[in-house]
Amino acid sequence: MGKGDKKTKRGKRTSGSYGVLRPRKKTKKINLGKKTKKASAKKSTAKKTSKAKATKKAEVKEEVEVVEKVEVVEKVEETQEEQQETVEESSEEE
């Protein structure tokens, strides 16, 4: 298993061949700045949809916050009523 072995990475390197154990590196495509109409159209629609999604998310968050605030206010009112009832009961007993 050395430099002459065709099935190892070391052997592949010395012989200069590629295979399963030594795959070729994928080359990246370089964009030279030429824009096509399709690419620019896709970007503009993507921006519009992302803005729409962001506004919908913000609206949903606001609705959730409002609902949570209403629930908290109702709970506070209930506890205040209970406290008043206990105070009235204790005053009646005296």
Summary of the structure (lengths in Angstrom):
residues: 94
radius of gyration: 35.4
end to end distance: 99.6
largest distance: 104.6
contacts: 162
relative contact order: 0.05
helix: 68%
strand: 0%
